[in-house]
Amino acid sequence: MSATTTSGTTEPEAATGPVHILWINAGLSCDGDSVALTAATQPSIEEIVTGALPGLPEIAVHWPLIDFECGPVQGADNFVEWFFAADRGELDPFVLVVEGSIPNEQIKAEGYWCGFGDDPETGQPITTSEWLDRLAPKATAVVSIGTCAAYGGIHAMAGNPTGAMGVPDYLGWDWTSKAGLPIVCVPGCPVQPDNFAETLTYLLYQLAGSAPMIPLDDKLRPAWLFGATVHEGCDRGGYYEQGQFAADYGTPECLVRLGCWGPVVKCNVTKRGWINGIGGCPNVGGICIGCTMPGFPDKFMPFMDAPPGSHVSSNASSAYGAVIRRLRTITAKTLDKEPRWRRPGRAPKTGHRSPR
C-alpha cells in the first residue's frame, strides 16, 4: 500500500476502506497513556473514532480500554480475534499502536514476562514481543505511545530484571513499515493527550492522501511537537532571565535550582498545557524530570537535585538578572505615568497639535 513519488520517496497510498487501529497495551506499562488519551481535546478520541473531523478515513478502533464488554477471549465477542485477523492478512490497512515497553523474552529459562491472548493451537499465552513479530511487518504504521513504548522508560532502567526496551530498540531504529513509514514515537510519562491525538490524526490524514510524510526528529518524535524545550514555553521563563529562582515549592519563580530539567528537555507541555490548554508540569509548580527523553529515567536521577551546570547558569543569570531587573524597574516607572501633556485636573488636555 505505497507509491513512489517523482522524487523517489515512498508515500503511502490513500486508504480505500476502513483503517483499523489495533491497540496493544500488553507491554510493561501502567496503562497511563490509555487513560491520558481520554482527556484529549484537540482533537478528542470521540472526534477521531466517530469521523467528526472532515476528511478522515473511516476508523475501526480495537482498544482494550473502550472495549470493556469483552476480554481477550470471552464476552460479547472475541476481542483478540481482530489481532488474529490482522495476522492472517485480513485487515488492511491497520495501524498498530503499542503501549508499554517490550521485555526480552530470551533472558530466562522458562515462563514469560508479558503477553496478550492465547494461541488457539497450543493454549499458551502469546507474548507481546511475538505479537510485534507477527503484526509489525503487516502494519501500515507502527506507533509507540508513551515513553515506555518509545524508549523503554521506567521498566528499562539500569538493574531491571526484564531486559525491557522500546519498540525502536526491538524492531530497529531504521525499521519502516510496508508503507515506508518509520516507527512514530510519542513519548511522555504519561503521554500528553493532545500530542498523541494530533499525531494519530496526522497519520490518518496521511493514509487518506491528505497529508505529506509525517516529519519526525532523529528520535522518531513528531518534529513539530518536540522541537522546542520545556523552558522555551514555560510560564516561569521570564524569572530565569531576571535571575529569580525558587528556593521552595509554592512560589512563582524559576524551578531550575529545585531540580527542573526544563532548559534541556524537548517537550511542549508548558506551552500546550495538559487538558484544554491548562496545566503542564512547571506551569503548576512541578519540576520537569525529562520524561519525554530517551535518557529517562537513568540520566535524570536523582530527581529533585539541581541538574549539572544549573548552578553555573543560574548564578550567571542572577548576576545579570539583578541589573536587568533594576533597569526594567526604572523603565516601568516612566511607563507607568501619563505623558507630560496630560495632567490631573478638570481642564481637558491632550497631545493634539494644531496644524496651523
Beta strands, then each sheet from edge to edge (+ up, - down):
strand 1: 2-4
strand 2: 10-12
strand 3: 19-24
strand 4: 59-62
strand 5: 94-99
strand 6: 115-118
strand 7: 125-127
strand 8: 141-145
strand 9: 184-186
sheet 1: 1+ 2-
sheet 2: 4+ 3+ 5+ 8+ 9+
sheet 3: 6+ 7-
end
